[in-house]
């Protein structure tokens, strides 16, 4: 599922991507501040989407933990019973959140 290097290496790769993108634009300029703002926006958007679709995230994580294929990952998302269930809906649905916490006990997954 890819090789994330983490930390500084990922930020460096993203900055290189932004520099390449800026070179294709008319003015050819992207300031450091604009690049940082785009990174912050992307992280915030990503987190909000994960929270919004926590059921699909859980289904995907289960397939990935057992080493499933990309096709199995897509199928898990598409067939997820709680797809589109937001984190708030999950929190108000006591059964789902209790089951989720129980599954994560003892794992190295950060909630």
N, C-alpha and C positions, 0 to 999 in steps of 0.2 A: 504494500500500500504506500510505497514511497519511502524515502530515507530522509526524514527531517534531521537536520544537523543540530538544530536548537540554538537558542540564544543569539549571540552575535553573528554567527554564520548565516542564519536565516535573515536577519536584518540587513546584512551586507548584500545578500542575493536580491532582496527586495529593492534596495537602493540602486543596484545595478539595473534591475528591471525598469525602475522609474527613469533612470538616466537614458536608457535605450528608448523608452517611450517618449521622453521629452525631445530627443533628437529627431523624432518623426513629426513633431509639431512645428507649426509655422514659426513661433518665436524661439523654439529649441531650448527653453529655459524651464527648469523646475527647481525652485528654491528648496533648501533644506527644511524650512518651516512647512512648505506645502507638502513635501514628501512625508514628514512626520504626521501632519494632519490627515493625510490619506491613510497612513498605517493605522492611526488611532481609529479612524472611521471604519476601516475594514475589520479591525479587531472587535469593535463595539457591535457592528452589524453581525459578524459571525457568532458572537456570544448570544445576541438576541435571537438569532435563528435557531441556535441549539436549544435555548430555553423554550422557544416557541414550539419546537418539535421534539421534545424530550422523549416521547414514546418511540419515535422513529430512530432517535439516537441510541436508545437502549437496544432496540431490535438489531441495529447495525453493529453495535458493540458485541453482542452475543455471537453474531456470525464471525466477526473478526477475531474474537478470542479463540474460537475453535479452528481458525485458519481457513475459513471459507473463501471461495473464489469471489471475484468482482461481481460475477453474475448473481451469486447467492446474496451478496450484499445489497444489490439493487432490488432483488426479489424481497428481501427482508423489509426494506423500506416501503416498497409498494404494497406489501401485504400486511403491514403493521396494523393491528387492531386499534391502536391509540394514535395513529398518525394525525398530526395536526393538534394533538392534545398539548396545550401549553403547560408550562411548569406550574402556573397558578391553578389550572384545572387539575393537574396531577396532585398538587398539594391539598386541594379540597376533596379529592377522591381518596379517602383514607386507605382503601385497599391497595390501590396502585402504588402510592408512595411508600407504604409499609413493605410491600413486596419488593420494591426497588431498593430500599435501604437494606433489607435482608440479603438480597443478592449481592450487594456491594460489600457487606461485612467481610473482612479478612482479605479483600482484594486490594490491589494497588491502585485502584481507580479513585481519583479525587472527586468528590461530589461537588 
